[in-house]
Amino acid sequence: MKQNIVKTLALGTLFTFGFSNAQNKPKVVLDNFFNNEKKENKETKVLESWHYTWNDTSNGGFSLLGEIFQKQGAEISTLTTAPSKKDLKKANIYIIVDADIDKEAYGGKANLIDPTSIKNLTDWVKKGGVLVLMSNDNGNSEFEYFNKLAGEFGIHFNDDSYNRVQKREFEQGKVMVPAGNEVFSEQKLYMKEVSSIDVKAPAKAILMAEGKNIGAIAKVGKGTVFALGDPWCYNEYIDGKKLPADFTNYQGTEEWVKWLLKQVSKK
């Protein structure tokens, strides 16, 4: 039986949703500080975190992604503070998605990625951590401070927008993955309103849309960084209800999760 466990740390609260006897399971930690959106639950009237969070079962949530990680043997958790060295010792994979701009952030003031967090994360990656950075497009994500972190690994998210989809013209959001891709098998993915990415060593591009790089990976020390210009694997586009059948976002998400966990095992 699954158990929800709440662990209180000295500098913040780490909410863990996992299995019992999980000491040896890979630990996947999702940021809920730089992405800190909240809204009132219509039924309970309680203020809750939402939008790219494990517990969000709405279209914009990551509840299905969390289930995929768990099915692959990982323990998922949420960190509600900036990542300290102590926090990161408890993480194998750390995910930052859609860093807030002020209009999105709870209280109207975004928590910007700071120099201490950048140093902590950079040192952690070099020691074997797996860092996932997923941006959004122009007007929907913070770029200046997010790029100070990404730049440590040769990655730069551009403040632009590609694969802009008009109504239900889903083909406008297609991303064709060619054979031989390092992360995904050959397939057709859906990613809409994506920021492009510039790369330099040690990073390399792995996905393209409209002729622009939108995904990258970097090997740094013993660790790995995965970057994508879109939070592409949220419920709306992996639940099989909205997209035409030839888009394979659920399959792609499974492959991506397996790849991330494989990077952990290579430490």
N, C-alpha and C positions, 0 to 999 in steps of 0.2 A: 504494500500500500504506500502510495506517495505521501510524503510528509512535507509540510511547509515549515522551514526553520528560520528563525530570525536571529542573526548574530549582531551584537552591538560592539562596534570597534571604538577605540579611543577617540578617533577623529571623524567618526561618521557612522552610518548605519549600513550594513550590508545585508540585504534581504536575500535569502537563499531558498530557491525552489528546487528540490531535488529528491534523491532517494536516501534511505538510511544506509549506513555503512558505505558512505561515499568518499572515504578518505583517499582512495586511489583513483577516483574519477577525475578526468580533466575538468578544470574549473573555468567556466566561461562567464566573464563579468561584463555586464552591460552598463555603460554610463547613464546616469540619470541626474547629472549635475550640469554639464555643458549643454545637454538636451534636457530641459526642465520645464515641460509644458504640463499644465494641470487644468482640470475642468471638474465641474460638479456632477456627481453621479445622479442621474435623473430620478432613480428609485430611492437611494439612501440619503441623498442630499449631501453626501460626504465628498470633500475635495480629493480628487485622485489624480495620480500621474497618468498621462496617456500619450499616445503618438510615439510609435517605435519603442514600446515597452513590453516586457514579457507578459504582464497581466492584462494587457489591452486586447480584448477579443473583437474589437471593431475592425473595420476595413484597414485603418491605419496602424494597427497593432502588430506586435511581433509574437503573439501567442503561438502561432503555428510554427514559426522559426524555432521558438523555445522547445516545442515538442520534438522537432527534428533533432536538435542537439541532444535532448534527453534520450531519444531512441538510439542514438549513436553512442550512448554511454557517458555523456557529459553531465555535469551539474551546472545549472544556470543560476546566476545571481545578479543583483542590481546594486550599484554603488551610488549613493546619493551625495557624495562629497568629491572634491578634487582628489585624484589618486595619489596617496602617499606611498612611500617606499614599503611601509608595512602592509598596506592594502594590496599592492602589486605582488607581494610575496605569496599571496593567497590566490593569485590568478595565473592561469596558463594562456588564456585568450582574453583580451580586453577590447571592447567595441565602443567606439564613439560614432554616433549617427546624427546627422543633421544638427550640428552645433547651432544654438539659438542666436537669433537676432532679437533685439529688444521687444519687438511687437509680438513675438511668440512666447517669450520667457514668462514664467510665473512671477508676478510682481512688476512686470514691465521692464526688468533690468537683467540682461543676459549675464550668465557666468562665463566670462571669456577665458580661453586657455592661457594660463599664466606661465612664466619662465620656470617656476619650480615644478609644475606638472610636466612641462616639456622635458626637463632634465630627468625627472623620475621615470618617465615613459621611455626616453631614449636609452637610459642605462638599463632598464628592464628588458627592452628588446635585445640589446647587445648580449645580455646574459641568457637569452633563449625565449623571451616572451613573444607572443604572436599578437600583433596589433592590427585591428581592423578600423579603417577610417572610411566612412561613407558620408559624402556630402549631399547637397541638394542643388537645385539650380538657382540662377539669379533671382534675388528677391525673397528667397525662401531658406537661406542658410547663411551663416557667418563665414566669411572667407579670410579676412586679414589675420586673425589670431590662429585659426585652424591651420592656415598655411605655414605659420611659424613652426608648428609641430610637424606637419607633413614635409616641410623643407629639410628637416634633419635627415630624411631618408631619400632625398632626390625627387620628391613629388610636389607638384603644385596644382591645386584646383583652381580653374579659371572661373571668374564670375560671369558665366554665360549660360546659355540654355539651348540644348539640341534635342532632337526627337520630340518636337512639340506636336502633340496629338490633338486633333480637332474632333471633339465629341467622341464617337465610337469608331473612328478611323484607326483601328489598332495597328494596321500595317505601318503607320507613321512612327510607331514606337518600337519597331523590330530591331534587334541586335543579333546579327548572324555570327555564331561562333564557328570558326573554321576547324577542320580536323587538325589535330596536333596541339590544341590549346593546352597549356600547362595545368589549368584548373578544371575546365569544363570539357565534356565531350562535344562533338559536332551537333549543334542544335540551334533552335530559334528562340531567343529570349525576348521578353518585353520589358523595356525601360523607357519611361516617358519623362520629358523635361529634365535632362541630364546635364550636369556641368562637365566640360572637357577637362583633361588633365595633361599637363606638361611633365615630362620625365627627364631626368639625367641620372648618371650613375650614382648609386648602385641600383636605381629603379629601372624597370623596363615595362613597356606597355603590353597589355594582354587582351584588351577588348577595344573595339572601335564602333562608332555610330556616326553616320553622315561624314565619314572620312576623318573623324577626330578621335583621338585617344580618349577613352572614358574610364579605363581600368588599368591598374598597374600593380606590380608586386616588387618588393625589394627584400633582399637578403642582407641583414646587417648584423655582424657578429654571429652569434648563435641563433639569432631570432629572425622573424619574418614580419613584413608589413604588407597588408593587402589594402588597396585603395580603390574606391569606385565613386563615380560622380552621381550616385543615386542610391537611396535606401530601398532598393528594388525588390526585396523579398518580404514585404509586409503582406498581411493577410489577404488584402483585396486581390493581389495578383498571384497568389500561390494556392488559393482555396479551390480552384477549378470551376468557379461559378461565373466569372466574368469574361475571361479571355477565350478566344477561339482555340480549338483543340490543338492546333499546330504550334501554339506557344507552349514551351515546356518549363515554365518558371519553377514549378515544384521539383521536377527532376533536377533542374539546375541548382536549386537551393540545396538539395540533398548532396549533390556532387561537391558543391562549395563547402558545405559543413564537413564532409569527409576529408576534403583537402586541408582545411584549417586544422582539424584534429590530427591529421598526419604530420603537419608541421610541428605540433607539440611533441609527437612521438620521436621526432628526429633530434630533439634537444640533447 
